[in-house]
Amino acid sequence: MARSSWKGPYVDPHLLEAIETRAKKVRQGDQKAKQEGIRTQSRKSTILPSFVGSVFHVYTGRTFLQVRITEDMVGHTLGEYANTRKPGSHPKRSKKK
């Protein structure tokens, strides 16, 4: 079930704060801040237009996966781009002699 439209998109306040401080550092001329990623465990947060161009490190339950935000991702959640399960396959059988 989708979130109610009257509530608006959910974004963790921690992410909004991190984006603001990052933008402030970039305006002051800190180029390293532009390349730094923002670590988060909030997979349910909706991607806003202000996030475009940012790099997030989204927690998968084991590691942090790097996600670079593009315009096509706006409106989706961060968790959609960080898979929690690795693709598995069955082991190959050896031929009997």
Buried (B, 14 or more C-beta within 10 A) or exposed (E): EEEEEEEEEEBBEBBBEBBEEBBEBEEEEEEEBEEBBBEBBBBEBBBBEBBBEBBBBBBBEEEBBEBEBEEEBBEEBBBEBBEEEEEEEEEEEEEEE
